[in-house]
Amino acid sequence: MPSPVKDQEIAAEQRYVDQAYARLEEMRAEAQALLREGYRQSLAGTKGSLVDRDAMVHQAALRAQALDIADDGLVFGRLDLAGTRPTASPRPTDPDQPTGPDRPLGPEEGAVRIENGREVRYIGRIGVRTGEHDSLVIDWRAPAAEDFYRATPEDPRGVIRRRVLHSRGHSVVDLEDDLLDPDAADGLTIVGDGAFLASLARTREGAMRDIVATIQREQDEVIRAPADGTVLVRGAPGTGKTAVALHRVAYLLFRHRRRFGSRGVLVVGPNRRFTAYIERVLPSLGEGSASLRSLGDLVPGVTATVHDTPELARLKGAETMIPVLRRAVADPAPDAPGELRVVYRGIVVALDRARLDRLRADLHRRNRGAVNGARGRVAGALLDALWQVFCDAGGRSAAEEAAQEDGSAVWGALLAAEGLGEIDAPSDRGGARPAAGSRADFDARVRGQRAFTDFLVAWWPIRRPVDVLAALGDADRLRRVAGREVERSIVAPLAASWADLPGRASYQDVALLDELDALLGPPPRPARRPADEDDPFVVDGVNILTGQEVAAEDDADPDFREVTSSIERLERARRVDDGVVEERPEYGHIVVDEAQDLSPMQWRMLGRRGRQASWTVVEDPAQSAWEDLDAARQAMEAALGGGATGRAGKARRGRKPRREEPRRTRHEYELTTNYRNSTEIAAVSARVLALALPEARPARAVRTSGIEPRIRVVPAGELAAAVRASAERLLDEVDGTIGVIVPLPDGADWTDEVRARLADGLPERVQVLDVLEAKGLEFDAAVIAAPETVAAQSPRGLRVLYVAVSRATQRLDVLTAEDAWADRLR
Ligand SMILES: Nc1ncnc2c1ncn2[C@@H]1O[C@H](COP(=O)(O)OP(=O)(O)OP(=O)(O)O)[C@@H](O)[C@H]1O
């Protein structure tokens, strides 16, 4: 119903909002001018000015981007506060200090605005100030905006009225007021009709949106929680855990830009579908700088495309894989040679397979975590072993004799014909020649032989993690390294799962690849010195000991290396050279969503990326598909504690035991209100929760739709057809997204082909996905196929079903072949 009072209020707010947009326009012009100035400086061309330009252009570009983002719905809130507060005063030194109505505003928030003797604050996506530095709009992350989210009737914090402004583009279209302190409301108009609940019922468009205007108090406490240590957030489906975690990232980057902006923030979600679903939230909050990755994208050069069967996932995710991987790394590469033969002064010196195997085992014991960087040491150890063989066979006196007779030329020719390479022709590098039969002479002549260098490269190749894992696709090899950790019966399917690497990597494989990367270690850093042309280990510009290209003169100039933008620097940190990760990025803060599903190996992978990080961990144990939660918990503690998940296998022998790492501070929060499901859908999900975890408490849903879920029984053979019919019907009933959630492939049922048939010809807003892919997502309507199959597919099947039935906001259809299941859910 039209309301003249409301219209007047909207018109008044519109005048204010127009003023804020006019100022925003000026700020954009200023940012553009700064950007132009940065580019102008770059044309000056000196090295110093390039670095200045880099910083200036980067800052100006970020600013311009933030101002663009703010263009839509710039102002969304207004507070009317009792009394007035002091105007601008020094900024608080500790950004995490408690804030409240009596805290003076900091300069970033500008001066106080007074209307009718009351302080008024407008809250928006970014801070906007007049040319005179008076506050027009306060950034939602600033301390002065906290009251907007925290004030309640029980604890109004000086707020009399909280107003939410709903806008379309630049136009205010609706208002929603909360009266928090009726006794002080003299003369204030109160309008609105439950727009918050209406906003929860809105149609979903397939991507998550920010909730900046309607963050609730318990959520705000998490968003603004201290930046150090670990923040652990629990809550049932739909309580806003993901939304809160993302807003916390924006908050942390705003309040601690220097700390987290330079060290980086990583947000990790379970799979690609999920990261695609949430990827617009941070940019819409003006934050493009956090890295968003799924668990399948954390290792450069590999992308997970498949989920393992529950049985394989359990095995691959457990820490019992570590000794298996260690043995795989120590196992010779598939085409490693079995014998080394060199010639020294006409005498053949050889190492046989048994001796080489012992040497290899010893080298791996000594070089854990640095296998790829060990070629120099390997060359030394081979020379030691050859020398030993040579001496044991009485070679020294024979060599001296041979030197006198100088018969080696004949031998050399003979052996060269046998393919032993450029036999020990002395390399004429000037200086005094070592005496024949001395160790120095032996080393110099053997090292220079092609037979030796070729052997070294083939016997101790620089290995990529993916090569080591792919080699285990051979069941015989896997059986050899499997030990007691892998049951015989599972060796064949396990090997088969790696047979198509790197093409078909699974989500769990990615953590194994990261573990292998830690075991192999990086290849040595590129040489700083320019190439020494006489170095026998440099062949065609590549040092065969290290596998690295040797730096050319120009590359070695450090001044030129600095001329890069921040983005290039970041990229360089992740550079991949033929699949060998040079540097694994580490982050200042890591956000882990759906953390209940991480395997111990995945926790180790994350731990390596956050050894100095603070963390936000978001989870719902009741939704966990992981069987051995205790093991995952321990791995999580090790990752969050910093110490225990360092480079795998780093030898600690011979060192003093390290003192216990100081425990990081931990703040725990629980979110209790379900903003996603209608009360009717929440009731079905509460029934599944009661089956899965009788002691757990469901969250409180706040929105009643009046639409009951449809739970139907159909014959097993007709399930797929009934699911399709249900999806078609829902297309007429809802405007937004429809999730068709099916069990994991089960014999001939629910295979990729069945799924393709279910989706065939339907519009894009219908998505067919399996129960694991559905995690974290939401739809306006959901069809759940065969709950009995989902529940029976794994030991944690009931929890998986709980996830599936809690995805829908408006309508839920469940199709089962069993009466008993219909009874359970109704
Ligand atoms: N304060 C809020 N205002 C408006 N919408 C909200 C609010 N909090 C949460 N929502 C909405 O509720 C829905 C559920 O939020 P979210 O996906 O973050 O929940 P979750 O706890 O991560 O769920 P799950 O455990 O199922 O992954 C989203 O659509 C989100 O935008």
The ligand as a Gaussian input file, in Angstrom:
#p B3LYP/6-31G(d) Opt

LIG

0 1
 N       22.507000     -11.634000       7.613000
 C       22.048000     -12.121000       6.488000
 N       21.284000     -11.374000       5.683000
 C       20.813000     -11.847000       4.511000
 N       21.071000     -13.077000       4.053000
 C       21.841000     -13.864000       4.810000
 C       22.370000     -13.431000       6.055000
 N       23.129000     -14.431000       6.556000
 C       23.061000     -15.440000       5.684000
 N       22.296000     -15.100000       4.623000
 C       21.985000     -15.915000       3.460000
 O       21.709000     -17.231000       3.893000
 C       22.157000     -18.170000       2.924000
 C       23.036000     -19.195000       3.588000
 O       24.288000     -18.622000       3.883000
 P       25.636000     -19.454000       3.768000
 O       25.676000     -20.206000       2.497000
 O       26.740000     -18.527000       4.102000
 O       25.397000     -20.503000       4.949000
 P       26.346000     -21.648000       5.466000
 O       26.238000     -21.635000       6.941000
 O       27.691000     -21.489000       4.880000
 O       25.619000     -22.922000       4.895000
 P       26.201000     -24.399000       4.575000
 O       26.676000     -24.985000       5.869000
 O       25.035000     -25.111000       4.025000
 O       27.299000     -24.213000       3.586000
 C       22.855000     -17.358000       1.849000
 O       21.960000     -17.113000       0.804000
 C       23.181000     -16.082000       2.545000
 O       23.287000     -15.007000       1.648000

